[in-house]
Amino acid sequence: MQQLIFATNNQHKIQEIRSIPDLGYEIISLKEAEINIDIPEPFETLEENATEKSSVIHKLTAQNCFSEDTGLEVEALNGEPGVKSARYAGDSKSFEENIQKLLSKLNGIENRKAQFRTVLSLILNGAEYQFEGICKGIILADKRGDKGFGYDPVFLPLGAKRTFSEMGMEEKNKYSHRKKAMDKLVAFLHNSKI
């Protein structure tokens, strides 16, 4: 089976991607590829950060790889936290502190519409391709559930009765922004016959 290096150190994201059936590729984490670096995310867009991460790994390994950048975009906050989602409350990347900052900013605001947006950057045989996945939903006033990571406890996907944190992986994949982007990437790989 062909290998694809996934340019992340985030174990949660690796598990999500590997839970997708019929991938047709073996997903290799940075740790498994023995690449011990933390790739910076210096840009103002998900697209640029995704490109940066896949480019760094491709230059290091010359192998096919992909990366992703994901942001939570809240309508009433003009798209915040967006590209700064992981470091919203500071460089500690604390899920708890990020959620508290978000909920405090939304305190008293009726419009709770939000979306998770993922941009995948695939480098295949030296060429880059990008794929986007979006999951619309709302931000709840209180946390629910103990699974998942990041903003999952306060994000209720459109059409769902449970937050991402209350869902198992199979249920989460029915709504997941990352899964939607990966579906496009997988379809591309299958159609490319590479």
C-alpha positions, -999 to 999 in steps of 0.1 A, spaced: 0 0 0 13 35 -9 22 58 20 12 94 26 29 113 53 4 134 73 23 166 84 10 167 120 19 158 155 -17 160 166 -27 124 176 -65 133 176 -62 144 139 -43 113 130 -70 91 146 -97 109 128 -81 105 94 -72 68 100 -109 61 110 -120 69 74 -128 36 57 -113 27 23 -86 53 23 -64 31 1 -32 47 15 -12 41 46 -12 73 67 22 79 83 25 105 111 55 128 115 66 107 145 64 75 125 83 91 97 109 101 124 105 138 117 107 156 150 98 192 142 70 216 150 61 234 118 52 271 123 18 285 112 29 321 105 2 331 79 -32 348 81 -51 321 61 -57 284 65 -47 279 29 -12 294 33 -6 276 66 -16 243 51 7 249 21 36 258 45 33 226 64 31 202 34 59 221 16 82 218 46 77 180 49 80 175 11 113 194 11 126 173 40 115 139 26 107 143 -11 78 120 -4 41 124 -11 25 141 19 -4 162 30 -12 186 58 -42 205 71 -51 237 88 -85 240 105 -102 270 120 -134 277 139 -151 307 123 -178 324 144 -202 347 125 -208 372 153 -171 375 159 -163 383 123 -147 349 117 -128 346 149 -109 326 161 -103 314 125 -67 308 117 -58 315 153 -81 288 167 -54 267 184 -37 297 200 -68 318 206 -61 323 243 -23 322 239 6 300 229 -1 273 255 -28 259 230 -50 251 260 -84 237 248 -100 248 281 -87 284 279 -96 287 242 -132 276 250 -135 300 279 -123 330 258 -148 321 231 -177 317 254 -169 349 272 -167 368 239 -201 354 229 -217 362 263 -250 380 256 -248 375 219 -278 358 203 -262 348 170 -243 316 177 -237 305 141 -203 291 134 -185 268 111 -154 246 112 -134 249 80 -105 226 71 -81 232 42 -60 202 32 -28 206 12 -17 175 -7 17 174 -24 17 145 -49 46 139 -72 58 175 -66 25 193 -74 2 208 -47 -36 204 -46 -59 218 -20 -93 205 -7 -118 223 16 -143 209 40 -169 228 60 -192 219 89 -218 245 99 -233 246 133 -237 267 165 -218 274 196 -235 263 228 -233 283 260 -221 252 280 -198 223 273 -212 189 266 -194 156 262 -159 143 269 -146 130 236 -128 149 208 -106 179 213 -104 217 208 -138 233 206 -157 200 202 -176 203 236 -193 236 226 -199 229 188 -232 215 178 -232 206 140 -263 216 120 -288 188 120 -272 170 150 -286 166 185 -251 161 201 -219 180 202 -188 167 185 -176 158 221 -206 136 226 -201 116 194 -180 86 186 -157 88 156 -182 71 132 -210 96 141 -186 125 140 -174 116 105 -210 121 92 -206 158 99 -168 164 101 -152 192 81 -120 172 81 -138 141 68 -154 162 40 -120 176 29 -105 141 31 -133 126 10 -123 151 -17 -86 142 -14 -93 105 -15 -116 109 -45 -88 128 -62 -62 101 -54 -85 74 -67 -92 93 -99 -56 102 -104 -45 65 -106 -11 76 -92 
